């Protein structure tokens, strides 16, 4: 079996999955080829594992709610001359089972065995729950 790992990251300031999708569609944080990206200070030391099938799992309001496949890592140098990592993502956002996640800084590795499963096809068409309700239900193990 190929070895891969995921990343998990707080989506700061985002209220919902739709907010995240809207931000990415706005073009404020895209690559020259039009793909969404997230720029971060740290470069993953486990780059090969991340690029071997990994996704970034987004934490919104204390709950992992969705993921995007990681396509590549680009070097970015900002005006301050510091090299950063642009995590380039697939445009498709996959909703996952709501999973509580405590706050943390930066990003963290997420083992495939710890990653929440994608929602089934029958649940993808449901109206999303408010983030606070998703968090409360996930906390008690209902979602």
C-alpha positions as semicolon CSV with decimal commas, in nm:
position;residue;x (nm);y (nm);z (nm)
1;X;0,000;0,000;0,000
2;X;0,130;0,346;-0,088
3;X;0,209;0,567;0,209
4;X;0,030;0,900;0,228
5;X;-0,084;1,149;0,486
6;X;-0,323;1,442;0,507
7;X;-0,305;1,791;0,653
8;X;-0,561;1,953;0,881
9;X;-0,591;2,333;0,895
10;X;-0,816;2,589;1,062
11;X;-1,012;2,798;0,813
12;X;-0,987;3,118;1,014
13;X;-1,272;3,364;0,968
14;X;-1,483;3,115;0,775
15;X;-1,840;3,061;0,896
16;X;-1,933;2,769;0,667
17;X;-1,817;2,544;0,385
18;X;-1,994;2,783;0,148
19;X;-1,780;3,071;0,284
20;X;-1,465;2,871;0,210
21;X;-1,585;2,792;-0,142
22;X;-1,678;3,157;-0,199
23;X;-1,336;3,277;-0,083
24;X;-1,165;3,035;-0,319
25;X;-1,388;3,135;-0,613
26;X;-1,321;3,505;-0,547
27;X;-0,975;3,473;-0,695
28;X;-0,803;3,638;-0,399
29;X;-0,592;3,330;-0,332
30;X;-0,535;3,138;-0,653
31;X;-0,237;3,018;-0,853
32;X;-0,146;3,150;-1,197
33;X;-0,331;2,849;-1,342
34;X;-0,648;2,942;-1,150
35;X;-0,639;2,675;-0,878
36;X;-0,717;2,758;-0,515
37;X;-0,424;2,770;-0,279
38;X;-0,346;2,829;0,084
39;X;-0,014;2,997;0,165
40;X;0,155;2,897;0,489
41;X;0,492;2,966;0,649
42;X;0,600;2,606;0,701
43;X;0,685;2,356;0,429
44;X;0,572;1,998;0,506
45;X;0,873;1,780;0,586
46;X;0,661;1,483;0,477
47;X;0,603;1,640;0,134
48;X;0,620;1,311;-0,059
49;X;0,351;1,157;0,164
50;X;0,126;1,462;0,137
51;X;0,156;1,461;-0,243
52;X;0,094;1,086;-0,264
53;X;-0,283;1,117;-0,223
54;X;-0,326;1,356;0,069
55;X;-0,600;1,611;0,125
56;X;-0,630;1,919;0,341
57;X;-0,911;1,884;0,595
58;X;-1,066;2,219;0,685
59;X;-1,170;2,300;1,041
60;X;-1,457;2,550;1,042
61;X;-1,585;2,683;1,376
62;X;-1,417;2,399;1,567
63;X;-1,538;2,117;1,341
64;X;-1,374;1,941;1,045
65;X;-1,642;1,979;0,776
66;X;-1,472;1,930;0,439
67;X;-1,156;1,841;0,252
68;X;-0,978;1,919;-0,073
69;X;-0,720;1,705;-0,251
70;X;-0,369;1,852;-0,243
71;X;-0,232;1,875;-0,598
72;X;0,111;2,026;-0,540
73;X;0,322;2,254;-0,322
74;X;0,456;2,575;-0,479
75;X;0,730;2,803;-0,348
76;X;0,609;3,156;-0,283
77;X;0,826;3,449;-0,181
78;X;0,638;3,749;-0,047
79;X;0,748;4,113;-0,028
80;X;0,935;4,044;0,297
81;X;1,167;3,801;0,114
82;X;1,058;3,501;0,321
83;X;0,993;3,178;0,132
84;X;0,655;3,023;0,202
85;X;0,461;2,717;0,090
86;X;0,150;2,747;-0,127
87;X;-0,063;2,437;-0,084
88;X;-0,234;2,408;-0,422
89;X;-0,574;2,243;-0,406
90;X;-0,828;2,077;-0,630
91;X;-1,132;2,299;-0,688
92;X;-1,373;2,028;-0,568
93;X;-1,463;2,051;-0,200
94;X;-1,572;1,719;-0,046
95;X;-1,795;1,737;0,261
96;X;-1,697;1,498;0,540
97;X;-1,859;1,369;0,857
98;X;-1,853;1,654;1,109
99;X;-1,567;1,590;1,352
100;X;-1,478;1,820;1,643
101;X;-1,124;1,956;1,647
102;X;-0,969;2,175;1,915
103;X;-0,795;2,497;1,808
104;X;-0,428;2,485;1,706
105;X;-0,186;2,702;1,513
106;X;-0,063;2,634;1,163
107;X;-0,143;2,297;1,013
108;X;-0,100;1,944;1,145
109;X;-0,054;1,605;0,985
110;X;-0,363;1,385;0,988
111;X;-0,323;1,010;0,951
112;X;-0,562;0,850;0,701
113;X;-0,699;0,632;0,983
114;X;-0,796;0,949;1,177
115;X;-0,952;1,134;0,883
116;X;-1,330;1,172;0,888
117;X;-1,505;0,986;0,608
118;X;-1,664;1,164;0,313
119;X;-2,039;1,206;0,341
120;X;-2,237;0,945;0,154
121;X;-2,407;1,044;-0,170
122;X;-2,747;1,053;0,002
123;X;-2,628;1,305;0,262
124;X;-2,450;1,539;0,018
125;X;-2,780;1,687;-0,098
126;X;-2,901;1,772;0,252
127;X;-2,904;2,134;0,361
128;X;-2,596;2,193;0,577
129;X;-2,647;2,237;0,950
130;X;-2,535;2,561;1,114
131;X;-2,173;2,531;1,227
132;X;-2,260;2,564;1,598
133;X;-2,517;2,284;1,573
134;X;-2,275;2,062;1,378
135;X;-2,014;2,120;1,647
136;X;-2,255;2,038;1,930
137;X;-2,382;1,721;1,762
138;X;-2,031;1,606;1,671
139;X;-1,916;1,669;2,030
140;X;-2,176;1,426;2,165
141;X;-2,115;1,177;1,885
142;X;-2,441;1,215;1,696
143;X;-2,292;1,317;1,358
